[in-house]
Amino acid sequence: MNQNIINARVTFRNAPIHILEQFTIKDLDNAYEQFKEDSGLDECVIIQTCNRIELFGKSKTQNLEKIKKTWATITGLEEEAFNENVEFVENQEALHHLLKLTSGLDSMVLGEEQILGQIKNSITFAREVKASGQHLNTLFDKAIRIGTRIRNSSGIGAGGISVGSMAVKLAEENIDELKTKKVLLIGTGEVSTLVAKSLQRRGYAFDVTSRTIGRSETFCETMGGNPIKFEAVLSGFDNYDVIFVATTAPYFLVTNERITEAMKNKDKGMMILDLSNPRTVDEKVATIGGVKLMNLDQIAEMVEKNMNARLNKVKTVENIINEEVSVLEASMKRLDAEPLVKDVFKNIENLREKELQKALQMLDEKDEKKIKIIEELTKAVVESIVATPMNNIRKASEQGKPDVVELASKLFDYKKQNQAD
């Protein structure tokens, strides 16, 4: 490709959560400006989830050092941290990785659907701030369509199990008549969103609390649930039968003392599911009579047990991706020739229109029907002459023959400086 597609990433596969968080980009608007100004990238798209921070970019000549330096400036990290944790690939490998993402093959939970929505949101935002252009817009649109098709044809996402939906499933299995019980969700982050979606989809009522009531109210407006003041919850755990905890508090939020006190006022049991990393529920809570505690590690283990059927489909999906990568790569290479093709068609159309007007003046033709026939004739002649060489230029670009495209540029006197993405 004359235009290089790059991917730089830090994910759960090569960095623990506490390291991953250090690479998080908090101000995306500013980050996009800095990447385009300082990294040498003409286009870029940033994908961020709790399991990955990834940058896709397009440039004529990639400079990894510039990209690392820009990312380091944005996050305040030392450049050495990037050498240890950032994985970097380009062109075919970058396209292959994006297809693995959209098809759910690179997710912590194999085949999970959330990543597809997150990728859609990422390219939408990049478009809005004009960080992406023709190349990455085309790449992401095609990758999302291919990923969706792979998911549907392979069934790799069937019965989708995320950490959030598994937590709700476990609550259903352990609590009789969950719909009649009081449910609390502590936290308004990404994992809380998965829990809320799952609860809402199953028709369960639930309360939501966070550090500020405003944050809880905003969360409930989009995700459902009833916002509750944080202080009221801390002194009122006895009001609940099931508690999902998904926060980033650096200390135990649900303490042994608070749950011991709460159980004094309850005549039935309580289930607590700690989805936080690091944990925010004191493990001693599990020793209290009537309390069942499950943490993130246990839930992840349950998720893994549900993966066996999907694992059998991995090879099928990988084979489809390998076939699709070459098609996607050809589409991206073809983009290199499109500015030239468009320019040629535009110039020829201008010439056709100019010569047509001269001929009509010479003929002094006023009959609209005849003028229409003559105009259609000129269009047909131009199309029949130009179509074959233009398609050959596109094919040469797809096949990775930049010398042919370069020669065509000289023959048609194409000025690259006029190229617009």
C-alpha positions in Angstrom: 0.0 0.0 0.0 1.2 3.5 -0.8 -0.7 4.5 2.3 0.4 2.6 5.4 -2.2 1.4 7.9 -0.7 1.0 11.4 -2.0 -0.3 14.7 -0.4 0.4 18.0 -2.0 -1.2 21.0 -1.8 -2.1 24.7 -4.3 -4.8 25.7 -5.1 -7.3 28.4 -3.0 -9.8 26.4 0.3 -7.9 27.0 -0.3 -5.8 30.1 -2.1 -6.3 33.5 -5.0 -4.0 34.2 -3.1 -1.6 36.5 -0.5 -1.0 33.7 -3.2 -0.8 31.0 -4.9 2.0 32.8 -1.8 4.1 32.7 -2.1 4.3 28.9 -5.7 5.4 28.9 -6.3 8.6 27.0 -8.7 10.9 29.0 -9.2 13.8 26.6 -9.9 12.3 23.2 -10.4 15.7 21.4 -7.0 16.9 22.5 -5.4 13.5 21.7 -6.7 13.5 18.2 -5.3 17.0 17.6 -1.9 16.0 18.9 -1.7 12.7 17.0 -2.5 14.5 13.7 -0.1 17.3 14.5 2.9 15.5 16.0 2.8 11.8 15.1 3.1 11.9 11.4 -0.4 10.3 10.9 -2.8 11.7 8.4 -5.7 9.9 9.9 -6.3 8.1 13.2 -9.0 6.3 15.2 -8.7 5.5 19.0 -10.4 2.5 20.5 -10.6 2.4 24.3 -12.3 -0.2 26.5 -11.5 -1.6 30.0 -9.4 -4.3 28.2 -7.5 -2.3 25.5 -6.3 1.0 24.3 -5.7 0.9 20.5 -4.7 3.4 17.9 -5.3 2.8 14.2 -3.6 5.3 11.8 -2.9 6.0 8.2 0.2 7.7 6.8 2.5 7.6 3.8 5.5 6.8 5.9 5.0 5.5 9.5 7.3 6.6 12.3 6.7 4.5 15.4 9.0 6.7 17.5 6.9 9.8 16.8 3.7 7.9 17.6 5.1 6.6 20.9 6.4 10.1 21.8 3.0 11.7 21.1 1.1 9.0 23.1 3.6 9.5 25.9 3.1 13.3 25.9 -0.7 12.8 26.0 -0.6 10.4 29.0 2.4 11.7 30.8 4.2 8.4 30.7 7.9 7.8 30.0 8.6 6.6 26.5 10.3 3.5 28.0 6.9 2.2 29.1 5.9 2.0 25.5 8.8 -0.2 24.5 7.7 -2.7 27.2 4.0 -2.8 26.7 3.0 -1.5 23.2 2.5 -3.9 20.4 2.9 -2.5 16.9 1.7 -4.0 13.5 1.0 -2.5 10.1 -0.8 -3.1 6.8 -2.0 -6.7 6.4 -1.3 -7.5 10.1 -3.2 -4.4 11.2 -6.2 -5.3 8.9 -6.1 -8.9 10.2 -6.2 -7.6 13.8 -9.1 -5.3 13.2 -11.1 -8.2 11.7 -10.3 -10.3 14.8 -11.6 -7.4 16.9 -14.9 -6.9 15.0 -15.5 -10.7 14.8 -15.0 -11.1 18.6 -11.9 -13.3 18.3 -9.6 -11.0 20.3 -11.9 -10.3 23.2 -11.4 -11.5 26.7 -14.8 -13.2 26.4 -14.7 -14.9 23.0 -17.3 -13.7 20.7 -18.7 -11.0 23.0 -20.8 -8.3 21.3 -19.7 -5.2 23.2 -16.5 -4.6 21.3 -18.4 -4.3 18.0 -20.5 -1.4 19.5 -17.4 0.2 21.0 -15.6 0.1 17.6 -18.7 1.6 15.9 -18.7 4.4 18.5 -14.9 4.9 18.0 -15.1 5.5 14.2 -18.2 7.6 14.6 -16.4 9.9 17.0 -13.3 10.0 14.9 -15.5 11.0 11.9 -17.2 13.8 14.0 -13.9 15.4 15.0 -12.5 14.8 11.4 -9.6 12.7 12.7 -10.4 9.9 10.3 -10.7 10.3 6.5 -11.3 8.2 3.4 -8.9 5.4 4.2 -9.9 4.7 7.8 -13.6 5.4 7.2 -13.6 2.8 4.4 -11.5 0.3 6.5 -13.7 0.5 9.5 -17.0 0.4 7.6 -15.9 -2.7 5.7 -14.4 -4.3 8.9 -17.6 -3.8 10.8 -19.7 -5.3 8.0 -17.3 -8.3 7.7 -17.2 -8.8 11.4 -21.0 -8.8 11.7 -21.2 -11.3 8.8 -18.6 -13.6 10.4 -20.5 -13.5 13.8 -23.8 -14.3 12.1 -22.5 -17.1 9.9 -20.3 -18.8 12.5 -22.5 -18.4 15.5 -19.4 -17.5 17.6 -21.4 -15.0 19.6 -24.5 -17.2 20.2 -25.7 -17.0 23.7 -23.3 -14.1 24.4 -21.7 -14.3 27.8 -20.0 -11.2 29.2 -18.8 -10.8 32.8 -21.9 -8.6 33.4 -24.4 -11.1 31.9 -22.7 -14.0 33.7 -23.0 -12.2 37.0 -26.7 -11.8 36.5 -27.1 -15.4 35.4 -25.3 -16.6 38.6 -27.7 -14.4 40.7 -30.6 -16.1 38.9 -29.2 -19.5 39.6 -28.6 -18.8 43.3 -31.6 -16.6 44.3 -35.2 -18.0 44.0 -37.7 -15.6 42.3 -35.1 -12.9 41.7 -37.9 -10.6 40.3 -39.4 -10.3 43.8 -36.0 -9.4 45.4 -34.3 -6.0 46.0 -31.3 -5.6 43.7 -28.5 -3.0 44.0 -25.8 -2.0 41.5 -22.9 0.0 42.9 -20.9 1.8 40.2 -21.7 3.4 36.8 -18.7 2.3 34.7 -18.3 -0.1 31.8 -18.9 -3.3 33.8 -21.9 -1.7 35.6 -23.3 -0.9 32.1 -23.1 -4.6 31.1 -24.8 -5.6 34.4 -27.6 -3.0 33.9 -28.2 -4.0 30.3 -28.5 -7.6 31.4 -30.9 -6.8 34.3 -33.0 -4.6 32.1 -33.2 -7.1 29.3 -34.5 -9.7 31.8 -37.0 -7.3 33.2 -35.5 -6.9 36.7 -36.0 -3.7 38.8 -32.8 -2.4 40.4 -31.3 0.5 42.3 -28.1 2.3 41.2 -25.7 4.2 43.4 -22.4 6.0 42.7 -20.2 8.6 44.5 -22.5 11.4 43.3 -26.3 11.2 42.9 -25.9 13.2 39.6 -23.8 10.4 38.1 -26.3 7.8 39.2 -29.2 9.8 37.7 -27.4 10.2 34.4 -26.6 6.5 34.3 -30.2 5.5 35.0 -31.6 7.8 32.3 -29.9 5.7 29.7 -29.5 2.3 31.4 -32.6 2.0 33.5 -32.7 1.5 37.3 -33.5 3.8 40.2 -30.8 6.3 41.4 -30.1 6.1 45.2 -27.8 8.3 47.3 -24.5 6.8 48.1 -24.7 7.6 51.9 -28.1 5.9 52.1 -26.7 2.7 50.6 -23.7 2.5 53.0 -26.0 2.4 56.0 -28.8 0.4 54.3 -27.3 -2.8 52.9 -30.0 -4.7 54.8 -32.5 -3.4 52.3 -31.0 -5.6 49.5 -31.0 -9.2 48.6 -28.5 -9.0 45.7 -25.7 -6.5 45.4 -23.5 -6.1 42.3 -20.3 -4.1 43.0 -18.3 -2.7 40.1 -16.3 0.3 41.1 -12.7 1.5 41.0 -12.5 2.4 44.7 -8.9 1.8 46.1 -10.3 0.4 49.3 -13.0 -2.0 50.6 -16.4 -0.3 50.0 -18.4 -3.3 51.2 -16.8 -4.1 54.6 -17.2 -7.0 56.9 -18.6 -4.7 59.6 -21.3 -3.2 57.4 -22.6 -6.5 56.1 -22.4 -8.1 59.6 -24.6 -5.2 60.8 -26.9 -5.5 57.8 -27.5 -9.3 58.3 -28.7 -8.6 61.9 -31.8 -7.0 60.5 -32.5 -9.6 57.7 -34.3 -12.9 58.0 -33.2 -14.1 54.6 -29.9 -14.4 52.8 -27.9 -12.0 50.6 -25.7 -12.5 47.5 -22.8 -10.2 46.7 -21.0 -10.2 43.4 -17.8 -8.3 43.4 -16.9 -7.4 39.7 -14.3 -4.8 40.7 -10.6 -5.0 39.8 -9.1 -4.6 42.3 -11.7 -6.1 44.6 -13.8 -3.7 46.7 -15.7 -6.2 48.8 -13.9 -7.5 51.9 -13.4 -11.3 51.5 -14.3 -11.8 55.2 -17.9 -11.1 54.1 -18.0 -14.7 52.8 -17.7 -16.0 56.4 -20.9 -14.3 57.5 -23.9 -16.6 57.8 -26.5 -16.3 55.1 -24.1 -14.4 52.7 -22.8 -15.8 49.4 -19.9 -13.8 47.9 -18.5 -14.3 44.4 -15.6 -12.3 43.0 -14.4 -11.4 39.6 -12.0 -14.4 39.3 -14.8 -16.9 40.1 -17.1 -15.3 37.6 -14.4 -15.3 35.0 -14.0 -19.0 35.6 -17.7 -19.6 35.0 -17.5 -17.6 31.8 -14.6 -19.8 30.7 -16.7 -22.9 31.2 -19.3 -21.4 28.8 -16.6 -20.9 26.2 -16.0 -24.5 25.2 -18.6 -24.5 22.4 -17.3 -21.3 21.0 -13.7 -22.5 21.1 -14.7 -25.2 18.5 -15.7 -22.4 16.2 -12.4 -20.4 16.4 -10.7 -22.3 13.6 -13.7 -21.6 11.3 -13.6 -17.9 12.1 -9.8 -17.7 11.6 -10.2 -19.3 8.2 -12.9 -16.8 7.2 -10.7 -13.9 8.5 -7.7 -15.1 6.5 -9.9 -15.1 3.3 -11.4 -11.7 4.0 -8.1 -10.0 4.8 -6.9 -10.3 1.2 -10.2 -8.9 0.0 -10.0 -6.0 2.5 -6.4 -5.3 1.6 -7.3 -5.1 -2.1 -10.0 -2.6 -1.3 -7.6 -0.5 0.7 -4.9 -0.6 -2.1 -7.6 0.4 -4.6 -8.1 3.6 -2.7 -4.6 4.7 -3.8 -5.7 4.9 -7.4 -9.1 6.5 -6.7 -7.9 10.2 -6.7 -6.2 9.7 -10.0 -9.3 7.9 -11.5 -11.6 10.7 -10.2 -9.3 13.4 -11.6 -9.2 11.8 -15.0 -13.0 11.4 -15.2 -13.4 15.0 -14.1 -11.0 16.4 -16.7 -12.5 14.3 -19.5 -16.0 15.3 -18.5 -15.0 18.9 -18.6 -13.5 18.4 -22.1 -16.6 16.5 -23.3 -18.9 19.3 -22.0 -16.8 22.0 -23.6 -16.6 20.2 -27.0 -20.3 19.4 -26.9 -21.2 23.1 -26.5 -19.0 24.1 -29.3 -20.6 21.5 -31.6 -24.1 22.5 -30.7 -23.3 26.2 -31.4 -21.8 25.2 -34.8 -25.0 23.2 -35.6 -27.2 25.9 -34.2 -29.3 23.1 -32.8 -32.3 24.1 -30.7 -34.3 20.9 -30.6 -34.1 19.6 -27.0 -34.7 16.0 -28.0 -31.8 16.1 -30.5 -29.5 17.8 -28.1 -30.3 15.1 -25.5 -29.5 12.4 -28.1 -26.2 14.1 -29.0 -25.2 14.5 -25.3 -26.0 10.9 -24.5 -23.9 9.8 -27.5 -20.8 11.8 -26.3 -21.2 10.4 -22.8 -21.4 6.8 -24.2 -18.3 7.4 -26.4 -16.2 8.8 -23.5 -17.3 6.0 -21.2 -16.5 3.2 -23.7 -13.0 4.7 -24.3 -12.1 5.5 -20.6 -13.7 2.6 -18.7 -11.1 -0.1 -19.6 -7.9 1.8 -18.8 -9.4 3.2 -15.6 -10.5 -0.3 -14.4 -7.0 -1.5 -15.3 -5.4 1.2 -13.1 -7.7 0.2 -10.2 -6.7 -3.5 -10.7 -3.0 -2.6 -10.8 -3.5 -0.7 -7.5 -5.3 -3.6 -5.9 -2.6 -6.0 -7.0 0.1 -3.8 -5.4 1.6 -2.4 -8.6 2.3 1.3 -7.7 4.6 1.6 -10.8 1.6 1.2 -13.1 -0.4 3.8 -11.1 2.7 6.1 -11.2 3.0 5.7 -15.0 -0.7 6.4 -15.4 -0.3 9.6 -13.3 2.4 10.8 -15.7 0.4 9.9 -18.8 -2.7 11.8 -17.6 -0.6 14.6 -16.1 -2.1 14.0 -12.7 -1.0 16.5 -10.0 -0.8 14.7 -6.7 -0.8 17.9 -4.7 -4.5 18.4 -5.7 -5.4 15.1 -4.1 -8.1 15.3 -1.4 -8.8 12.6 1.0 
